[in-house]
Amino acid sequence: MKKLFISLFFVVSLQAQSIYTADGSWTANTELDIDHYDVSRGPQGGPYTLVVSVPHPITTFQEIGLSGPNCWILTGVNTVGISSLPTAEVCIGVPGTPQGFSITFTVTVP
């Protein structure tokens, strides 16, 4: 098993009427067989919908025009299409969560 270490960070720009932009970034995986990262969004606890597949070594994405609470998870996908387990969710607008923060995750890739 390979371990994928991901540090996921969100910066949120709150605007009038609670419309916001979320900028996500993470630390690139250093393994040679990492192909891309899948970023998915949904309500707290899921289900999640794929937002974007980000090719490695890019480690950022942005979503604009968001409203209400949202949570994201991230998976790494290797060159043969095997996905890692998802990270813990990172939520914005959920009571008790900060507006911008950094969390380090360890994800096991088969």
Residue pairs with C-beta under 8 A, 6 or more apart in sequence:
1 108
1 109
1 110
2 31
2 108
2 109
2 110
3 106
3 107
3 108
3 109
4 29
4 31
4 34
4 76
4 84
4 106
4 107
4 108
4 109
5 27
5 29
5 104
5 105
5 106
5 107
6 26
6 27
6 29
6 37
6 74
6 76
6 87
6 104
6 105
6 106
6 107
7 26
7 27
7 102
7 103
7 104
7 105
8 24
8 25
8 26
8 72
8 74
8 87
8 90
8 102
8 103
8 105
9 24
9 25
9 26
9 100
9 101
9 102
9 103
10 22
10 23
10 24
10 72
10 90
10 92
10 100
10 101
11 22
11 23
11 100
12 20
12 21
12 22
12 23
12 92
12 99
12 100
13 20
13 21
13 23
14 20
14 99
15 21
17 67
18 67
18 68
18 93
19 65
19 66
19 67
20 66
20 67
20 92
20 93
21 62
21 63
21 64
21 65
21 66
22 62
22 63
22 66
22 70
22 72
22 92
23 60
23 61
23 62
24 39
24 60
24 61
24 62
24 63
24 72
24 74
24 90
25 59
25 60
25 61
26 37
26 59
26 74
27 59
28 34
28 56
28 57
28 59
29 56
29 76
31 78
31 109
33 78
33 79
33 80
34 56
34 76
34 77
34 78
34 79
35 55
35 56
35 77
35 78
35 79
35 81
36 53
36 54
36 55
36 56
36 76
36 77
37 53
37 54
37 56
37 59
37 74
37 75
37 76
37 77
38 50
38 52
38 53
38 54
38 74
38 75
38 77
38 83
39 50
39 51
39 52
39 53
39 54
39 61
39 72
39 73
39 74
40 48
40 49
40 50
40 51
40 72
40 73
40 74
40 75
40 86
41 48
41 49
41 51
41 63
41 70
41 71
41 72
42 48
42 49
42 70
42 71
43 69
43 70
43 71
44 69
44 71
44 89
44 91
44 94
45 71
45 89
46 71
46 73
46 89
48 71
48 72
48 73
48 86
51 61
51 63
51 72
52 61
53 77
54 60
54 61
68 93
69 91
69 92
69 93
69 94
70 91
70 92
70 93
71 89
71 90
71 91
71 92
71 94
72 89
72 90
72 91
73 86
73 87
73 88
73 89
73 90
74 86
74 87
74 105
75 83
75 84
75 85
75 86
75 87
75 107
76 83
76 84
76 107
76 109
77 83
77 84
78 109
82 109
82 110
83 109
84 107
84 108
84 109
85 107
85 108
86 107
87 103
87 105
87 107
88 103
88 105
90 101
90 103
91 97
92 99
